[in-house]
Amino acid sequence: MRDIDVRRALQRDVLSIHAGEVGTLVLNELGLEHGLVRVDVAVINGAIHGYELKSDKDTLDRLPAQVRAYSAALDMATLVAGERHLKAARKMVPRWWGLCTAIMEDGGTVRIEARREAKQNPKPTPLAIANLLWREEALDVLERLGHATGIRSKPRKVLYAKLVEVLSLDELRDVVRVRLKSRTAWRPDALRT
């Protein structure tokens, strides 16, 4: 079982429920920490739900760093692991993460089976959420809020810190989701519904 097999099964068995939902964006390879970590598949609607895929051919070597990054920035997360990895991976992800198993059926079809439903992230990091914005987006939000004076030419980290200072966690989450969904410069594989 390969990554592409798990990705296709996820699209067919899990993400197809979002087809036709107004205001939902399904995106492959959402960058976290300015691209240092990538969410395999992200569903952005009233929440940002990231799916990390680990086929039987993958290793779990990068999972601790991925768990840290997902847990800082995302509203919800789900690990979709091949049967080979499920037991070890279960111990590596927080209890609020969803768990699914990718199962190889007779005939070579992969099926996704839910093991644990994802819950709301109990301890997101506001700065990691702000980091999902591009610099220009962060500056535009600050301009609209009347908080851009003196920081227009500052590095993006200063803009992100200012956003965290002037917005509540819920306001920040809302702003980031709206900005992500309104981007027109996504790669062509972004699926808007």
N, C-alpha and C positions, 0 to 999 in steps of 0.2 A: 504494500500500500504506500503510495507516494503522497506528497503534499497536495498536488493537483487533484488527486482522487478525493482527499478529505475536503478540500475547498469546494469542489463540485457538489459533494454530498451535503455540505453545510448550506450551500446556496439552495439546493433542491429541498432539503428536509426541514431547515430551520428558517432561513432568511426569506423564503418565498412568502411567508406570512406578511411581509412588509410590502409586497407588490401591491400597488394601488393606494398605499397610504400617502395622503397628501402631506408634504413637508418632511419626508424621510429621505435621507441620503445613505446609501450603502457604498462604502469606500474600501477598496483594497489598499493595504499598506499605508495607513495613517501614521505619520511620523510623530514620535514623542521625543522630548529632550532634543529638539531641533534635528531630528533624524537619526539620533544615536540608537534609538529603539524604534521598531516598527510594529504597529498593531496589524496583524494579518488581515482582519476584516473588522471594520467599524460600522456600526449602525448609529446614525445620528438623527434623532427625532426629539422627543421630550427628554431624552437622556443620551449620553454617549456610551454605548455598550461595545466593548472591544472583545473580539474572539481571537484567542491564541491557538494556533493549530500545531499539533505535534503528531505527525504520522509515525508509523512503526519504524520508518527509516531514519527519522530524526533522532537527535540526542536531547537530553534535558539540560545540557551544560549552560545554555543561556537563560533558562527559565527563571532562576533567582533574580537576575537583572530585569527581566521582562516583568516579573511580578511586582518588583519595586516601582518600575516606571508606570505600569498600568494602574497600580494602586494609588499612585500619587495624582494622576491626571484624569482618570475615567470615573464615570458614575457607576458603571457596572462592568463586570468582566466574566468571561467564560473560557475555560480551557477545554478544547476538543482534542482528546488524545487517543491514539491507537491503543488497543488492548494491552500491548506490550508495556506501555508507559503508565497506565492509569493508576496502579497501586502506588508507585513512587511519586508520581505527579500530585496525587491527592494530598500527600504530606507536605508538598512544597507551596501550595496555594492557600490563601486565607479562606476561612469558612464562608465568607460572603461571596466568593467566586462561584459561579456555576461550573458544573462539570458535565461533560458529555463524552461518550465513548464512540470512536469511529470503528465500526465493525465491518470486516470483509465478509460479504455474503458469498455463497456458492455462485459461481458465474462471474465473480470479479467485481460486483457492485458493492460500493461502500454505503453503509447505512449509519446515520447518526442517532444515538440513543441517549436521551437525557438521564443523568444520574442525580444531579442536584441543580435546582434553579438558582440563578444569580439573584443576589440581593443588592440593595443600595450600598455603595461604598461608605463605610462609617467614618473614615478619616482621610478625606482627600486633602491634598496640599494646594491651597489657593495659587501659589506661585507656579506650580506645575500646570495648573489649568490655564492660567494667563499665558504661559509659554506656548500654548497651542495656536495662539494668534500670530500672524505675521506682524512685523514691526509697524507697517503702515496701518494695519487694522487697529492695533493697540493705540496708535497715535490718534486715529480718527475717533475712536471711542472717547479718549480723553478730551479731544477737541469738543465733541458734542456735550460732554459733561462739564465743560468749562474748567478743566484741570490740566491743560497743556502748557500753560504759561511757564516759561523757564526750562522746559524739558523737551522741546520740539527737536533739538539736535542731539539729544542725549542717546546713549546706546539703548538697545531694546530692553536690556535687563532693568534699566531705570524706569522705563515705561511700564513694564510688567509689575514692578514693585509699586508704582503709583496706582495702577489699577487695583491691586490687592488692598491698598490703603483706602481707596475711595468707594469701593464696591463691597457689598456683603457677599458671602459665598454664593448664595442663591442668585443674586444679580450677576455675579461674574459668570456662573455656569450658564445662565440664560444668554448673556452677551456672547459668550464663546460659541454656544450651539448655533445661535442665529448667524454669526459671522461665518462659521464653517459651512453651514448649509447655503449661504448666499454667495460663496466664492464661485467665480466663473473660470478660474484658472486651474481647476483640478485636472488630473489626468483623464483621458477619455474613458477609462473603465469605471468611473464613478457612476453609480446608478441612482438617478433621482426618480422618486415616485410621487 
